[in-house]
Amino acid sequence: MSDLQELYQSVILDHNRKPRNFGVLEGSNRAADGKNPLCGDEVHVALQVDGDVITDVKFTGHGCAISKASASLMTTAVKGKTREEAEALFARFHALVLGQDAGGGKDLGPLVVFSGVSRFPVRVKCASLAWHTLKAALEHGGLTVERLSVQEPGASGDGSETRDGTRGDRDA
């Protein structure tokens, strides 16, 4: 394992052991629940959005180290961002974990630690669950809680796109 891979692994393990912004967000005005039915990862993302700015974000849930670390790093990355900036970051992160980011995520700051996830297709779902859940929370005004099953390209299933652009089934 290269020194860079070891560093990335240690960052992921640190965020798994000591997740940032983990807990209940009292007074949130947007929220969504996400579940990866293939491995059992579950996440609840709660936001406080003032105007067009994400002023606070927290998550709760359980899952593997990649899922939990991704949620932790996501919350630190989007706090203080506008909805448009958060959605652009989602698109860049998603391209990174799918192996479609030509720059290898070098301009994504700490999120670059997920650059190797694309080599493990089953882990793409783990890394992107919190991000898809964030996107669902942003797309709906008020307190909207949805069950979101995430299935990435290349996963088993019919591969059809849901209304929010994720792939797979969506349970209300």
N, C-alpha and C positions, 0 to 999 in steps of 0.2 A: 504494500500500500504506500503510495507517495505521501510526502509530508503534507501536501495540499489536501489530499483525501482525508488524512488523519485529522487535520484542522477542521474540515467540514464536518466530519463525524463528531468531533468533540463539541462543536457549536450545536449540532442537532441534539446531542445527548444532554448538554447543559440546559437547553430550552425545554427538553422533555422533563428533566428533574426539577427545574425551577422556572415554570412557564410564566411569562410576563402577561399582565392583564388577565389573569385567570380569576374568575369569580363572578358573582352576580352584579349586574349593573342596575342599581336602583334608579328608577325614573327614566329608563330607556324609552325611546319613542319608535324604534324599529328593531325587529328581531326575526330570526329564522332558525329553524332546526335542520340539521343535515345528518344523514345516515348513509354509511357505506354498507349495503347489505352483504357484500362479499366477505368482509372481514369483521364487521361489527363496530367499526369506528362510529362514534356519535359526537356531534358538536352542536352547541347552542351559541349563536353569535348575537349579542345585543349591542345596539348602537344608540348614541345620543347624537342626533343630527340637528344642528342649529343653522337655519338657512340652507346653505348647500355644503356646509363643512361638518365633517365627522369630528365632533369635539371630544367624544369618549367612545371607547369600544372595549368590550370584555367578552370572554368566552368561558364556557364550562363544557364538560363532556369527558369522554374517555376514549382511548384508542392507543394505537401503537406510537412509538417514539417519533416517527416521521409526521404523523397526523397532528400530534400535540405540539411538536416544535414548529410546524408550519403555521398552526393557529397562533402560537405565541409570536412568531416573527411577523405574521400578517398584521396582528393588532398594533405592533409597534410601528409598522410601515405605513399604515393608513390613518393613524391618529393625527388629526390636524390637517388632513388632506380634504380637498373638495371631492364631491361625488365623481366628477369627471376624472380627476387625478387618480382616485381609487380604482375606477373602472379601467383606466389605462394601465395601471399597475397590475390589475388582475389579468389583463390580456397579455402583458409581457411575461408575468410569472407563469401563466398557463402555457405559453409558447416554450418557455424554458423547460418545464417539466415534461413537455411532449417531445423535446429534442428539436424544436423548430426555431430556436433563437440563434441566429447566425453569430451573434457576439458572445454566446455562452453565458449571458447574464452578467457580464463584468460590470455593467452600469447599474445593476440592481442592488448594490450594496450587500448587506448581510444575506439577502435572499439567494445569492449565488450558491450558497451551500446546498441548494437543491438541484444543482445542474446535473448531477449524476443520476438523478431519479429516472430519467428517460430510459436508461439501460434496463430498468426493472418495471415493465408495464403495469404489473399489479400494484406497485407502489405509487404510481401516478395518481391513482384515486385517493390514496392516503394523503399525499401532499396537497392535493387540490380541493379536498372536501371543505375545509374552512373557507376557502376563497369562493367556491360556488355558493356557500351558505351566506357569506357576506354579500355577494351579488344579489341573491334573492331578497335579503333584508333591505338593500338599497332600492330595489325595484318596486317596493310596495310602501305606500304611505301609511302612517299610523303604526300601531303595533300589530304586525302581521306575522303569525307563526305558521310556517309550512314544514311539512316533512319532505325532504329532498333526497332522493336516491341518486347518487352520482355514479355514472358509468362512462368511462373514457373510451375513445376510439381504440379498437383492438381488443376490447373486452368482449366476453361472451354476451349474447343478447342480440336483439334485432338491430342495434346501432342507430335507431331513429332518434332524431333530435327532439327534445322537449321544448316547450314554449319559451323557456329562459335560456336556451342555447346550450344547456348541458346535454349530455347524451345519456339515454337510458330512461328508466321509468320515474315518474313523479307521483307520489302518493299525497293526496290532500289530507 
